Amino acid sequence: MEMRLLGNFHCRFPAKLTSAFLWQTLNIFSLSFKRFIFSSRSSSLNTYFRTPVHLHLLQSPSFLCSCEDLRTLKQIQASLIVSYGHSIDAAAVSMLGSLYAKFEEIQHALFLLCSLQGPCTHHWNQVIKTCVDLGMVESAFFVYNGMREKGILHDNYTFPILNRAVAMSCGKDWYGKSIHGLSFKMGFDLDIYFCNTLIESCTKTRGLVDAFQVFEEMPQRDLVSWTSIISGFLSEGDCFEAFNLFREMKKEILPNSVTIIVVLKACPSLVECTQVHCYVIKYGFLIDVSITNSIMKSYSNFFSVNEAEALFCELEKVDVISWNIMISLYSLRGEIEKVTCSFSEMRDDVGPSVETLTTLVSGLSNGGCLSTGSQIHCLSLKSRLLDDILKCSLLSFYGKCSNMEGSTKLFDEIPHKNCVVWSAMMTSFTDNGHFIEAIKLFLKMLVLGNKPVSENFENLVIAYTNMGALQLGKGVHGYLIRNSLYISKTLKTSILNMYIKCGKISSARICFDEMASSRDVVMWTSMIEGYGTHGLGSEAVRLFRAMVEDGPEQPNSVTFLSLLSACSHSGLLTEGVEILHSMKTRFKVEPDLNHYTCIVDLLGRLGKVKEALTMVMKLAVLPDSRVWSVLLSASLRGCNCQKVADYACQRIMELDSENAGYYTLYSNVQASAERWDGVECIRRTMNERFLVKKPGWSCIEA
C-alpha cells in the first residue's frame, strides 16, 4: 500500500520502505522528540533516520503522546516527504491521520486516508478510534462517512468502534439506530464483540428495553455480555433485576472479578450482599483485594460495621482504598472518634490520598468539628494534596461550621470554578442566613459566563423562600419552565416549599400535582407538612391516604411526624391516635419522642391536660424538656391545671434551666391564673441569670 504525496522531491532512499523499518524510525523520533529542534542548525534529518535501531525501541511511547502541537506534526510530515519522496508506508499514513484527528484537523486526516490505494479498512478504523478515544463523536462519524463515500468496506472492528461513539453521543439515538440497522443488514448481528458494544450503546442512548432485546437475541453470550447488561440495569437503578440477571448468569458461565464488583454494587439489600460474599469465598475470589474492597463497600452501604471491620482485619495488605472505605463508613455513622483514630493509623501505614482527606472532611462536617477540620486543612497544605475537589469540600465544611471567612477564602483560591464550587459557596451563604450574599453570588456567576445548573437554582430558590420573596421565586420557576431546563427532584422540592412557606398552598398543590411522575417521599412529606402548617389537617390526612394507595413510596418517620403535627394543629384526635397506632402495626415504623410529643400537644390543645400528663408518665422513653414545655403550654388552655403547670415547670428546670423561652412560657401561665407574685419571681430569676427572650420578627414582600 502506498500513498502518493503532493510535491516532487528527489529521493536518495528506496521509494518504498518496509513497515517495520518505518515504524522503528518513527519510534526513535518519538523518544528524541522534545530535545530535537527543527531548524537550519539541526543535523540532517536523513542522517538522523539512519541511526541504528534496537528492538526495545519498538516499545517506545507513540506519537499520540509525544506530539504536542499541530506545527510540529506538520514539520514531521514534511520531513517524511523530504526523506522518503513520493511513497510512504500506509501504517505511517494511518498514524499521521490519527495525529491530525487528535488536533481536530479532520479534513486533513480525511485527505491522507483518501490518498491510500487498495484495501485499507484498518487504517480508517484507527483514525475513527482516535476520534472516539478523544471524545470527538461528530468527527468520528465524519470520518466514517468519508470511508463509505470512498467505498471502503467495513470489517468486524468498524461497527464496535462506532457503537462506542454512539454511547458517547449524549442521547442522539438516531446515530445508534442508523448504525444498528446497517450492521444487521451486513450480517454483523451474529458477531459477539459487536453485540456487546451494541448493548452498551443501547443502554446509554435508547434505554434498557432495546439493550435487553439485543441481549436476548444474541446467539452466544460471554462474560462481557452478561456484565454489560447487568451494568445497564444498575445504571438505571434497577438493582433487583440486575441481581436476578446475576443469578441467571451463574447457570451459564462463571463470573470473573469484574462481574463480581459490578454485582456488589447492584445488591438491593444486606441479604444479597451476604450471598455474594459467600459466593466469593466459595470460589476463591477473596485473594483479589479489589473484590474484598468492593464487599466492604457494599457492607458499608447497609451500615454493617461488624462485617466490614471483619473483612478489613482479614486483609493481608491494606491499601488506600480499604482505609478510605472504613473512614467513609465511620463518617456516615457519625462516629467521629473512630474516624480520627482510623485516620491516624492510616497515616502510619500507607499514607492518605486526596480522596481520604475529602472523605474525612465530609465526615467531620456532620459533627461540626472545626478544630479537627482545620488540622486536616493544614495537613493537606503540608502534604501538597490540596486540589480543587478538596478545596470545595473544605469550603462546605467551613460553611457548615459557620466559618464564612474560611469558606470565602477557599472560594477565592479556586481558579477555575465549576457549577459545584459555585453551588457549595451559595449553600454556605444560605445555611448561615446570608441570603442577599447568595443571590449576589448567583448574579456574579451569570456575569462571568457560567451556566447555572439545578443545584445553583435550588440555592437561589431557598434564598428567596427565606426572604419571603415570592414573586422573585416564581420568576425563577417560570424561567426554568420557559427554557425547558432540567429540574432535579431536590429543586422541585425547594420550589414546592417556597409556595408553602410563602402562603400559596393552592399553588403548591398545583406544583405537587405536576410532579406526579417523579414524586418521592420527600415531596409527599413536604406537601403534608404544608397542609398542616396552614391548618388544613383533614387535607393532610387525605393526602397521606392517597400516598399509601398510590405507592410505591412508603411513609417514613418524618412523614408521620408531619402528619401528626397536622392533626395536632387541627384538633383531629381520632385520626392522630389512629395514625400513631398504625405506625408500628402497619408500617413498621417505631414512634420516637417527637411523635409522642405531637399527641401530647394534640391532647393539650383539646383541653385534655390530665390525659396528656398520663400519657407523658407512661412513655417508654424519658421525656425531655420539649415534652414538658408542650404540657406546660397546654396548662394555659385547661382549667384547674396549676399543679400540672408547676410540676412541668419543675421538670423543665431540671433538664434545661438556661432557656429563656421556658421562663416566659411559665410566666404566661402564672399570669393567666393571676398569680402575679409568681410572675415577678420568674422575671427576677431571668434578670439574675441574664436571660432574655429574643423577640420574633417577620417580613412582608413589597
Secondary structure, DSSP 8 states (H G I E B T S, - for coil): --BB-SS----SS-SS--HHHHHHHHHHHHHTGGG---STTS--HHHHHTS---GGGGGS--HHHH---HHHHHHHHHHHHHHHTTB--HHHHHHHHHHHHHTT-HHHHHHHHHTB-S--HHHHHHHHHHHHHTT-HHHHHHHHHHHHHHT----TTHHHHHHHHHHTSTT-HHHHHHHHHHHHHTTGGG-HHHHHHHHHHHHHHT-HHHHHHHHHH-SS--HHHHHHHHHHHHHTT-HHHHHHHHHHHHHH----HHHHHHHHHH--SHHHHHHHHHHHHHTTGGGSHHHHHHHHHHHHHTT-HHHHHHHHHH-SS--HHHHHHHHHHHHHTT-HHHHHHHHHHHHHHT---HHHHHHHHHHHHHHT-HHHHHHHHHHHHHHT---HHHHHHHHHHHHHTT-HHHHHHHHHH-SS--HHHHHHHHHHHHHTT-HHHHHHHHHHHHHTT----HHHHHHHHHHHHHHT-HHHHHHHHHHHHHTT----HHHHHHHHHHHHHTT-HHHHHHHHHHTTTT--HHHHHHHHHHHHHTT-HHHHHHHHHHHHHH-S----HHHHHHHHHHHHHHT-HHHHHHHHHHHHHTS-----HHHHHHHHHHHHHTT-HHHHHHHHHT-SS---HHHHHHHHHHTTTSSS-HHHHHHHHHHHHHH-TT-HHHHHHHHHHHHHTT-HHHHHHHHHHHHHTT------------
